[in-house]
Amino acid sequence: MTELKIKNVGKGLGLELPQEIIDQLHLGAGDNIALEKMAHGCYRLTSKSDELAEQIALIEGYMHEEDA
């Protein structure tokens, strides 16, 4: 588990991501991330490019099932 620090950013709040997480998600300044609520109150953090890759994989899997 990775602990994230919440900081004041302007009039709002922001999270400080460790470099390890930034590298794993291939993030850079200005990139968008998604925080998805999962079952049992858990959350999942993904980069938008990872989310798109998952959607493409699901679509390709469905397409291959149709071919069979």
URTA-V784389 format. One record per helix or strand of 2 or more residues. SS is the DSSP state (hx for helix, st for strand). FROM is the first residue (numbers start at 1). LEN is the number of residues. If there is no record, write none. Layout:
ss: {SS:SS}
from: {FROM:FROM}
len: {LEN:LEN}
This chain:
ss: {st:st:hx:st:hx:st:hx}
from: {5:12:19:33:39:43:48}
len: {5:5:7:5:3:5:20}
